Amino acid sequence: PMLFIGENVGSGSEPQVDIAVDPIDGTRLLSNGMPNALAVVALSERGTMHYPPQIAYMEK
């Protein structure tokens, strides 16, 4: 599963926060319940997280 910008998760009760999650390595390990997966998680007060604009990737 993946979280998308603007997606709501949880019960909707306080505290409401913005969440950023980035799986770095071992997503298959994690999905299979195995150890040694690595991810970064950031939380901020609701409405305070910076969302950079979409970037178009180009081949060089």
PDB file of N, H, CA, C and O in Angstrom:
ATOM      1  N   PRO A   1       0.824  -1.195   0.000  1.00  0.00           N
ATOM      2  CA  PRO A   1       0.000   0.000   0.000  1.00  0.00           C
ATOM      3  C   PRO A   1       0.868   1.258   0.000  1.00  0.00           C
ATOM      4  O   PRO A   1       2.035   1.237   0.391  1.00  0.00           O
ATOM      5  N   MET A   2       0.269   2.329  -0.442  1.00  0.00           N
ATOM      6  H   MET A   2      -0.679   2.346  -0.760  1.00  0.00           H
ATOM      7  CA  MET A   2       1.002   3.581  -0.545  1.00  0.00           C
ATOM      8  C   MET A   2       0.132   4.719  -0.041  1.00  0.00           C
ATOM      9  O   MET A   2      -1.085   4.697  -0.226  1.00  0.00           O
ATOM     10  N   LEU A   3       0.742   5.714   0.595  1.00  0.00           N
ATOM     11  H   LEU A   3       1.731   5.731   0.745  1.00  0.00           H
ATOM     12  CA  LEU A   3       0.020   6.913   1.010  1.00  0.00           C
ATOM     13  C   LEU A   3       0.169   7.972  -0.064  1.00  0.00           C
ATOM     14  O   LEU A   3       1.244   8.131  -0.643  1.00  0.00           O
ATOM     15  N   PHE A   4      -0.902   8.694  -0.329  1.00  0.00           N
ATOM     16  H   PHE A   4      -1.775   8.565   0.141  1.00  0.00           H
ATOM     17  CA  PHE A   4      -0.891   9.753  -1.324  1.00  0.00           C
ATOM     18  C   PHE A   4      -1.116  11.093  -0.650  1.00  0.00           C
ATOM     19  O   PHE A   4      -1.713  11.149   0.425  1.00  0.00           O
ATOM     20  N   ILE A   5      -0.646  12.177  -1.264  1.00  0.00           N
ATOM     21  H   ILE A   5      -0.161  12.131  -2.137  1.00  0.00           H
ATOM     22  CA  ILE A   5      -0.850  13.515  -0.717  1.00  0.00           C
ATOM     23  C   ILE A   5      -2.344  13.761  -0.572  1.00  0.00           C
ATOM     24  O   ILE A   5      -3.112  13.551  -1.510  1.00  0.00           O
ATOM     25  N   GLY A   6      -2.748  14.208   0.609  1.00  0.00           N
ATOM     26  H   GLY A   6      -2.124  14.379   1.372  1.00  0.00           H
ATOM     27  CA  GLY A   6      -4.154  14.498   0.882  1.00  0.00           C
ATOM     28  C   GLY A   6      -4.960  13.322   1.386  1.00  0.00           C
ATOM     29  O   GLY A   6      -6.126  13.483   1.747  1.00  0.00           O
ATOM     30  N   GLU A   7      -4.361  12.136   1.418  1.00  0.00           N
ATOM     31  H   GLU A   7      -3.414  12.006   1.124  1.00  0.00           H
ATOM     32  CA  GLU A   7      -5.082  10.954   1.894  1.00  0.00           C
ATOM     33  C   GLU A   7      -5.253  11.036   3.408  1.00  0.00           C
ATOM     34  O   GLU A   7      -4.339  11.452   4.120  1.00  0.00           O
ATOM     35  N   ASN A   8      -6.417  10.640   3.892  1.00  0.00           N
ATOM     36  H   ASN A   8      -7.159  10.302   3.314  1.00  0.00           H
ATOM     37  CA  ASN A   8      -6.691  10.623   5.327  1.00  0.00           C
ATOM     38  C   ASN A   8      -6.533   9.209   5.854  1.00  0.00           C
ATOM     39  O   ASN A   8      -7.018   8.253   5.250  1.00  0.00           O
ATOM     40  N   VAL A   9      -5.849   9.081   6.986  1.00  0.00           N
ATOM     41  H   VAL A   9      -5.455   9.857   7.478  1.00  0.00           H
ATOM     42  CA  VAL A   9      -5.692   7.791   7.657  1.00  0.00           C
ATOM     43  C   VAL A   9      -5.994   7.986   9.138  1.00  0.00           C
ATOM     44  O   VAL A   9      -5.946   9.109   9.641  1.00  0.00           O
ATOM     45  N   GLY A  10      -6.297   6.921   9.819  1.00  0.00           N
ATOM     46  H   GLY A  10      -6.336   6.009   9.410  1.00  0.00           H
ATOM     47  CA  GLY A  10      -6.573   7.003  11.247  1.00  0.00           C
ATOM     48  C   GLY A  10      -8.050   7.197  11.529  1.00  0.00           C
ATOM     49  O   GLY A  10      -8.895   7.044  10.646  1.00  0.00           O
ATOM     50  N   SER A  11      -8.345   7.537  12.779  1.00  0.00           N
ATOM     51  H   SER A  11      -7.659   7.660  13.495  1.00  0.00           H
ATOM     52  CA  SER A  11      -9.735   7.651  13.236  1.00  0.00           C
ATOM     53  C   SER A  11     -10.332   9.029  13.008  1.00  0.00           C
ATOM     54  O   SER A  11     -11.550   9.187  13.087  1.00  0.00           O
ATOM     55  N   GLY A  12      -9.499  10.040  12.724  1.00  0.00           N
ATOM     56  H   GLY A  12      -8.510   9.912  12.660  1.00  0.00           H
ATOM     57  CA  GLY A  12      -9.995  11.401  12.542  1.00  0.00           C
ATOM     58  C   GLY A  12     -10.064  12.193  13.827  1.00  0.00           C
ATOM     59  O   GLY A  12     -10.433  13.367  13.810  1.00  0.00           O
ATOM     60  N   SER A  13      -9.712  11.568  14.954  1.00  0.00           N
ATOM     61  H   SER A  13      -9.412  10.615  14.968  1.00  0.00           H
ATOM     62  CA  SER A  13      -9.715  12.291  16.227  1.00  0.00           C
ATOM     63  C   SER A  13      -8.357  12.956  16.445  1.00  0.00           C
ATOM     64  O   SER A  13      -7.409  12.712  15.698  1.00  0.00           O
ATOM     65  N   GLU A  14      -8.276  13.782  17.457  1.00  0.00           N
ATOM     66  H   GLU A  14      -9.046  13.981  18.064  1.00  0.00           H
ATOM     67  CA  GLU A  14      -7.036  14.506  17.771  1.00  0.00           C
ATOM     68  C   GLU A  14      -5.941  13.539  18.191  1.00  0.00           C
ATOM     69  O   GLU A  14      -6.270  12.469  18.703  1.00  0.00           O
ATOM     70  N   PRO A  15      -4.676  13.839  18.012  1.00  0.00           N
ATOM     71  CA  PRO A  15      -4.160  15.005  17.292  1.00  0.00           C
ATOM     72  C   PRO A  15      -4.149  14.743  15.790  1.00  0.00           C
ATOM     73  O   PRO A  15      -3.891  13.620  15.357  1.00  0.00           O
ATOM     74  N   GLN A  16      -4.424  15.762  15.005  1.00  0.00           N
ATOM     75  H   GLN A  16      -4.633  16.674  15.357  1.00  0.00           H
ATOM     76  CA  GLN A  16      -4.354  15.642  13.554  1.00  0.00           C
ATOM     77  C   GLN A  16      -2.984  16.131  13.104  1.00  0.00           C
ATOM     78  O   GLN A  16      -2.555  17.223  13.476  1.00  0.00           O
ATOM     79  N   VAL A  17      -2.303  15.325  12.306  1.00  0.00           N
ATOM     80  H   VAL A  17      -2.652  14.437  12.004  1.00  0.00           H
ATOM     81  CA  VAL A  17      -0.941  15.639  11.862  1.00  0.00           C
ATOM     82  C   VAL A  17      -0.801  15.334  10.374  1.00  0.00           C
ATOM     83  O   VAL A  17      -1.597  14.592   9.800  1.00  0.00           O
ATOM     84  N   ASP A  18       0.222  15.919   9.765  1.00  0.00           N
ATOM     85  H   ASP A  18       0.869  16.523  10.231  1.00  0.00           H
ATOM     86  CA  ASP A  18       0.625  15.551   8.410  1.00  0.00           C
ATOM     87  C   ASP A  18       1.698  14.481   8.539  1.00  0.00           C
ATOM     88  O   ASP A  18       2.533  14.544   9.442  1.00  0.00           O
ATOM     89  N   ILE A  19       1.684  13.506   7.650  1.00  0.00           N
ATOM     90  H   ILE A  19       1.006  13.455   6.917  1.00  0.00           H
ATOM     91  CA  ILE A  19       2.627  12.384   7.693  1.00  0.00           C
ATOM     92  C   ILE A  19       3.322  12.258   6.348  1.00  0.00           C
ATOM     93  O   ILE A  19       2.687  12.343   5.297  1.00  0.00           O
ATOM     94  N   ALA A  20       4.635  12.054   6.393  1.00  0.00           N
ATOM     95  H   ALA A  20       5.151  11.985   7.247  1.00  0.00           H
ATOM     96  CA  ALA A  20       5.399  11.715   5.192  1.00  0.00           C
ATOM     97  C   ALA A  20       6.119  10.404   5.477  1.00  0.00           C
ATOM     98  O   ALA A  20       6.780  10.268   6.506  1.00  0.00           O
ATOM     99  N   VAL A  21       5.994   9.447   4.575  1.00  0.00           N
ATOM    100  H   VAL A  21       5.457   9.557   3.739  1.00  0.00           H
ATOM    101  CA  VAL A  21       6.629   8.136   4.731  1.00  0.00           C
ATOM    102  C   VAL A  21       7.384   7.822   3.452  1.00  0.00           C
ATOM    103  O   VAL A  21       6.843   7.951   2.354  1.00  0.00           O
ATOM    104  N   ASP A  22       8.639   7.408   3.599  1.00  0.00           N
ATOM    105  H   ASP A  22       9.079   7.303   4.491  1.00  0.00           H
ATOM    106  CA  ASP A  22       9.443   7.048   2.429  1.00  0.00           C
ATOM    107  C   ASP A  22      10.143   5.725   2.695  1.00  0.00           C
ATOM    108  O   ASP A  22      11.095   5.682   3.474  1.00  0.00           O
ATOM    109  N   PRO A  23       9.687   4.634   2.058  1.00  0.00           N
ATOM    110  CA  PRO A  23      10.391   3.365   2.216  1.00  0.00           C
ATOM    111  C   PRO A  23      11.733   3.447   1.495  1.00  0.00           C
ATOM    112  O   PRO A  23      11.781   3.724   0.297  1.00  0.00           O
ATOM    113  N   ILE A  24      12.806   3.209   2.213  1.00  0.00           N
ATOM    114  H   ILE A  24      12.767   2.984   3.187  1.00  0.00           H
ATOM    115  CA  ILE A  24      14.139   3.336   1.631  1.00  0.00           C
ATOM    116  C   ILE A  24      14.633   2.005   1.081  1.00  0.00           C
ATOM    117  O   ILE A  24      15.115   1.938  -0.049  1.00  0.00           O
ATOM    118  N   ASP A  25      14.517   0.961   1.867  1.00  0.00           N
ATOM    119  H   ASP A  25      14.125   1.015   2.785  1.00  0.00           H
ATOM    120  CA  ASP A  25      15.016  -0.344   1.436  1.00  0.00           C
ATOM    121  C   ASP A  25      14.242  -1.446   2.150  1.00  0.00           C
ATOM    122  O   ASP A  25      13.867  -1.295   3.313  1.00  0.00           O
ATOM    123  N   GLY A  26      14.009  -2.527   1.470  1.00  0.00           N
ATOM    124  H   GLY A  26      14.313  -2.650   0.525  1.00  0.00           H
ATOM    125  CA  GLY A  26      13.401  -3.695   2.086  1.00  0.00           C
ATOM    126  C   GLY A  26      11.888  -3.668   2.151  1.00  0.00           C
ATOM    127  O   GLY A  26      11.302  -4.242   3.069  1.00  0.00           O
ATOM    128  N   THR A  27      11.238  -3.011   1.195  1.00  0.00           N
ATOM    129  H   THR A  27      11.714  -2.545   0.449  1.00  0.00           H
ATOM    130  CA  THR A  27       9.772  -2.980   1.239  1.00  0.00           C
ATOM    131  C   THR A  27       9.170  -4.376   1.108  1.00  0.00           C
ATOM    132  O   THR A  27       8.135  -4.665   1.708  1.00  0.00           O
ATOM    133  N   ARG A  28       9.802  -5.228   0.342  1.00  0.00           N
ATOM    134  H   ARG A  28      10.643  -4.994  -0.146  1.00  0.00           H
ATOM    135  CA  ARG A  28       9.302  -6.605   0.214  1.00  0.00           C
ATOM    136  C   ARG A  28       9.501  -7.360   1.533  1.00  0.00           C
ATOM    137  O   ARG A  28       8.642  -8.144   1.938  1.00  0.00           O
ATOM    138  N   LEU A  29      10.632  -7.121   2.198  1.00  0.00           N
ATOM    139  H   LEU A  29      11.329  -6.485   1.869  1.00  0.00           H
ATOM    140  CA  LEU A  29      10.850  -7.745   3.507  1.00  0.00           C
ATOM    141  C   LEU A  29       9.737  -7.345   4.471  1.00  0.00           C
ATOM    142  O   LEU A  29       9.160  -8.191   5.154  1.00  0.00           O
ATOM    143  N   LEU A  30       9.446  -6.058   4.519  1.00  0.00           N
ATOM    144  H   LEU A  30       9.915  -5.370   3.964  1.00  0.00           H
ATOM    145  CA  LEU A  30       8.425  -5.559   5.430  1.00  0.00           C
ATOM    146  C   LEU A  30       7.058  -6.149   5.104  1.00  0.00           C
ATOM    147  O   LEU A  30       6.330  -6.560   6.007  1.00  0.00           O
ATOM    148  N   SER A  31       6.706  -6.195   3.826  1.00  0.00           N
ATOM    149  H   SER A  31       7.298  -5.861   3.092  1.00  0.00           H
ATOM    150  CA  SER A  31       5.390  -6.719   3.447  1.00  0.00           C
ATOM    151  C   SER A  31       5.259  -8.200   3.781  1.00  0.00           C
ATOM    152  O   SER A  31       4.147  -8.710   3.915  1.00  0.00           O
ATOM    153  N   ASN A  32       6.389  -8.894   3.916  1.00  0.00           N
ATOM    154  H   ASN A  32       7.293  -8.480   3.807  1.00  0.00           H
ATOM    155  CA  ASN A  32       6.371 -10.310   4.287  1.00  0.00           C
ATOM    156  C   ASN A  32       6.590 -10.519   5.780  1.00  0.00           C
ATOM    157  O   ASN A  32       6.746 -11.653   6.231  1.00  0.00           O
ATOM    158  N   GLY A  33       6.604  -9.415   6.560  1.00  0.00           N
ATOM    159  H   GLY A  33       6.477  -8.494   6.194  1.00  0.00           H
ATOM    160  CA  GLY A  33       6.743  -9.522   8.008  1.00  0.00           C
ATOM    161  C   GLY A  33       8.135  -9.891   8.470  1.00  0.00           C
ATOM    162  O   GLY A  33       8.301 -10.417   9.571  1.00  0.00           O
ATOM    163  N   MET A  34       9.141  -9.625   7.648  1.00  0.00           N
ATOM    164  H   MET A  34       9.006  -9.198   6.754  1.00  0.00           H
ATOM    165  CA  MET A  34      10.516  -9.974   7.988  1.00  0.00           C
ATOM    166  C   MET A  34      11.264  -8.738   8.489  1.00  0.00           C
ATOM    167  O   MET A  34      10.837  -7.614   8.221  1.00  0.00           O
ATOM    168  N   PRO A  35      12.374  -8.924   9.212  1.00  0.00           N
ATOM    169  CA  PRO A  35      13.144  -7.794   9.733  1.00  0.00           C
ATOM    170  C   PRO A  35      14.043  -7.164   8.667  1.00  0.00           C
ATOM    171  O   PRO A  35      14.141  -7.650   7.540  1.00  0.00           O
ATOM    172  N   ASN A  36      14.691  -6.073   9.059  1.00  0.00           N
ATOM    173  H   ASN A  36      14.611  -5.678   9.975  1.00  0.00           H
ATOM    174  CA  ASN A  36      15.725  -5.373   8.285  1.00  0.00           C
ATOM    175  C   ASN A  36      15.189  -4.476   7.178  1.00  0.00           C
ATOM    176  O   ASN A  36      15.925  -4.154   6.245  1.00  0.00           O
ATOM    177  N   ALA A  37      13.929  -4.066   7.256  1.00  0.00           N
ATOM    178  H   ALA A  37      13.331  -4.328   8.014  1.00  0.00           H
ATOM    179  CA  ALA A  37      13.410  -3.057   6.336  1.00  0.00           C
ATOM    180  C   ALA A  37      13.740  -1.682   6.917  1.00  0.00           C
ATOM    181  O   ALA A  37      13.863  -1.531   8.132  1.00  0.00           O
ATOM    182  N   LEU A  38      13.881  -0.687   6.050  1.00  0.00           N
ATOM    183  H   LEU A  38      13.780  -0.809   5.063  1.00  0.00           H
ATOM    184  CA  LEU A  38      14.253   0.653   6.492  1.00  0.00           C
ATOM    185  C   LEU A  38      13.337   1.682   5.842  1.00  0.00           C
ATOM    186  O   LEU A  38      13.141   1.672   4.627  1.00  0.00           O
ATOM    187  N   ALA A  39      12.783   2.564   6.655  1.00  0.00           N
ATOM    188  H   ALA A  39      12.943   2.572   7.643  1.00  0.00           H
ATOM    189  CA  ALA A  39      11.913   3.627   6.145  1.00  0.00           C
ATOM    190  C   ALA A  39      12.146   4.891   6.959  1.00  0.00           C
ATOM    191  O   ALA A  39      12.656   4.837   8.078  1.00  0.00           O
ATOM    192  N   VAL A  40      11.767   6.026   6.386  1.00  0.00           N
ATOM    193  H   VAL A  40      11.353   6.070   5.477  1.00  0.00           H
ATOM    194  CA  VAL A  40      11.833   7.310   7.070  1.00  0.00           C
ATOM    195  C   VAL A  40      10.406   7.800   7.251  1.00  0.00           C
ATOM    196  O   VAL A  40       9.603   7.751   6.319  1.00  0.00           O
ATOM    197  N   VAL A  41      10.090   8.273   8.456  1.00  0.00           N
ATOM    198  H   VAL A  41      10.742   8.312   9.213  1.00  0.00           H
ATOM    199  CA  VAL A  41       8.761   8.795   8.753  1.00  0.00           C
ATOM    200  C   VAL A  41       8.912  10.184   9.358  1.00  0.00           C
ATOM    201  O   VAL A  41       9.734  10.391  10.251  1.00  0.00           O
ATOM    202  N   ALA A  42       8.117  11.138   8.870  1.00  0.00           N
ATOM    203  H   ALA A  42       7.450  10.971   8.145  1.00  0.00           H
ATOM    204  CA  ALA A  42       8.125  12.496   9.426  1.00  0.00           C
ATOM    205  C   ALA A  42       6.695  12.900   9.756  1.00  0.00           C
ATOM    206  O   ALA A  42       5.769  12.617   8.996  1.00  0.00           O
ATOM    207  N   LEU A  43       6.523  13.567  10.899  1.00  0.00           N
ATOM    208  H   LEU A  43       7.276  13.797  11.516  1.00  0.00           H
ATOM    209  CA  LEU A  43       5.221  14.080  11.320  1.00  0.00           C
ATOM    210  C   LEU A  43       5.339  15.573  11.572  1.00  0.00           C
ATOM    211  O   LEU A  43       6.367  16.046  12.058  1.00  0.00           O
ATOM    212  N   SER A  44       4.291  16.315  11.242  1.00  0.00           N
ATOM    213  H   SER A  44       3.456  15.931  10.847  1.00  0.00           H
ATOM    214  CA  SER A  44       4.251  17.743  11.567  1.00  0.00           C
ATOM    215  C   SER A  44       2.820  18.114  11.917  1.00  0.00           C
ATOM    216  O   SER A  44       1.885  17.373  11.615  1.00  0.00           O
ATOM    217  N   GLU A  45       2.657  19.265  12.556  1.00  0.00           N
ATOM    218  H   GLU A  45       3.416  19.867  12.802  1.00  0.00           H
ATOM    219  CA  GLU A  45       1.314  19.733  12.865  1.00  0.00           C
ATOM    220  C   GLU A  45       0.511  19.844  11.577  1.00  0.00           C
ATOM    221  O   GLU A  45       1.053  20.172  10.522  1.00  0.00           O
ATOM    222  N   ARG A  46      -0.774  19.571  11.671  1.00  0.00           N
ATOM    223  H   ARG A  46      -1.214  19.305  12.529  1.00  0.00           H
ATOM    224  CA  ARG A  46      -1.660  19.581  10.498  1.00  0.00           C
ATOM    225  C   ARG A  46      -1.535  20.895   9.727  1.00  0.00           C
ATOM    226  O   ARG A  46      -1.673  21.977  10.298  1.00  0.00           O
ATOM    227  N   GLY A  47      -1.268  20.784   8.407  1.00  0.00           N
ATOM    228  H   GLY A  47      -1.155  19.905   7.944  1.00  0.00           H
ATOM    229  CA  GLY A  47      -1.200  21.951   7.539  1.00  0.00           C
ATOM    230  C   GLY A  47       0.137  22.658   7.491  1.00  0.00           C
ATOM    231  O   GLY A  47       0.258  23.699   6.845  1.00  0.00           O
ATOM    232  N   THR A  48       1.161  22.109   8.170  1.00  0.00           N
ATOM    233  H   THR A  48       1.063  21.263   8.695  1.00  0.00           H
ATOM    234  CA  THR A  48       2.458  22.796   8.196  1.00  0.00           C
ATOM    235  C   THR A  48       3.542  22.111   7.369  1.00  0.00           C
ATOM    236  O   THR A  48       4.637  22.657   7.239  1.00  0.00           O
ATOM    237  N   MET A  49       3.277  20.942   6.809  1.00  0.00           N
ATOM    238  H   MET A  49       2.387  20.498   6.913  1.00  0.00           H
ATOM    239  CA  MET A  49       4.305  20.248   6.032  1.00  0.00           C
ATOM    240  C   MET A  49       4.425  20.856   4.637  1.00  0.00           C
ATOM    241  O   MET A  49       3.423  21.175   3.998  1.00  0.00           O
ATOM    242  N   HIS A  50       5.658  21.009   4.180  1.00  0.00           N
ATOM    243  H   HIS A  50       6.472  20.750   4.700  1.00  0.00           H
ATOM    244  CA  HIS A  50       5.922  21.569   2.853  1.00  0.00           C
ATOM    245  C   HIS A  50       5.725  20.484   1.800  1.00  0.00           C
ATOM    246  O   HIS A  50       6.272  19.388   1.916  1.00  0.00           O
ATOM    247  N   TYR A  51       4.945  20.796   0.781  1.00  0.00           N
ATOM    248  H   TYR A  51       4.500  21.687   0.687  1.00  0.00           H
ATOM    249  CA  TYR A  51       4.740  19.888  -0.341  1.00  0.00           C
ATOM    250  C   TYR A  51       5.342  20.529  -1.582  1.00  0.00           C
ATOM    251  O   TYR A  51       4.745  21.449  -2.143  1.00  0.00           O
ATOM    252  N   PRO A  52       6.513  20.068  -2.028  1.00  0.00           N
ATOM    253  CA  PRO A  52       7.115  20.668  -3.225  1.00  0.00           C
ATOM    254  C   PRO A  52       6.255  20.385  -4.458  1.00  0.00           C
ATOM    255  O   PRO A  52       5.501  19.412  -4.481  1.00  0.00           O
ATOM    256  N   PRO A  53       6.367  21.233  -5.480  1.00  0.00           N
ATOM    257  CA  PRO A  53       5.569  21.014  -6.693  1.00  0.00           C
ATOM    258  C   PRO A  53       5.998  19.742  -7.416  1.00  0.00           C
ATOM    259  O   PRO A  53       7.105  19.242  -7.216  1.00  0.00           O
ATOM    260  N   GLN A  54       5.107  19.228  -8.257  1.00  0.00           N
ATOM    261  H   GLN A  54       4.208  19.634  -8.420  1.00  0.00           H
ATOM    262  CA  GLN A  54       5.428  18.054  -9.073  1.00  0.00           C
ATOM    263  C   GLN A  54       6.617  18.381  -9.971  1.00  0.00           C
ATOM    264  O   GLN A  54       6.724  19.492 -10.488  1.00  0.00           O
ATOM    265  N   ILE A  55       7.495  17.427 -10.150  1.00  0.00           N
ATOM    266  H   ILE A  55       7.409  16.524  -9.729  1.00  0.00           H
ATOM    267  CA  ILE A  55       8.671  17.614 -10.994  1.00  0.00           C
ATOM    268  C   ILE A  55       8.578  16.644 -12.165  1.00  0.00           C
ATOM    269  O   ILE A  55       8.323  15.455 -11.973  1.00  0.00           O
ATOM    270  N   ALA A  56       8.783  17.147 -13.367  1.00  0.00           N
ATOM    271  H   ALA A  56       8.990  18.113 -13.523  1.00  0.00           H
ATOM    272  CA  ALA A  56       8.801  16.287 -14.550  1.00  0.00           C
ATOM    273  C   ALA A  56      10.218  15.755 -14.734  1.00  0.00           C
ATOM    274  O   ALA A  56      11.165  16.535 -14.839  1.00  0.00           O
ATOM    275  N   TYR A  57      10.368  14.453 -14.773  1.00  0.00           N
ATOM    276  H   TYR A  57       9.599  13.819 -14.688  1.00  0.00           H
ATOM    277  CA  TYR A  57      11.677  13.851 -14.983  1.00  0.00           C
ATOM    278  C   TYR A  57      11.953  13.744 -16.478  1.00  0.00           C
ATOM    279  O   TYR A  57      11.058  13.434 -17.264  1.00  0.00           O
ATOM    280  N   MET A  58      13.187  14.003 -16.855  1.00  0.00           N
ATOM    281  H   MET A  58      13.914  14.255 -16.216  1.00  0.00           H
ATOM    282  CA  MET A  58      13.563  13.955 -18.267  1.00  0.00           C
ATOM    283  C   MET A  58      14.778  13.052 -18.441  1.00  0.00           C
ATOM    284  O   MET A  58      15.634  12.966 -17.560  1.00  0.00           O
ATOM    285  N   GLU A  59      14.840  12.396 -19.563  1.00  0.00           N
ATOM    286  H   GLU A  59      14.145  12.465 -20.278  1.00  0.00           H
ATOM    287  CA  GLU A  59      16.030  11.615 -19.881  1.00  0.00           C
ATOM    288  C   GLU A  59      17.107  12.554 -20.382  1.00  0.00           C
ATOM    289  O   GLU A  59      16.828  13.501 -21.118  1.00  0.00           O
ATOM    290  N   LYS A  60      18.336  12.288 -19.980  1.00  0.00           N
ATOM    291  H   LYS A  60      18.562  11.519 -19.382  1.00  0.00           H
ATOM    292  CA  LYS A  60      19.455  13.130 -20.427  1.00  0.00           C
ATOM    293  C   LYS A  60      20.111  12.531 -21.636  1.00  0.00           C
ATOM    294  O   LYS A  60      21.072  13.094 -22.160  1.00  0.00           O
TER     295      LYS A  60
END
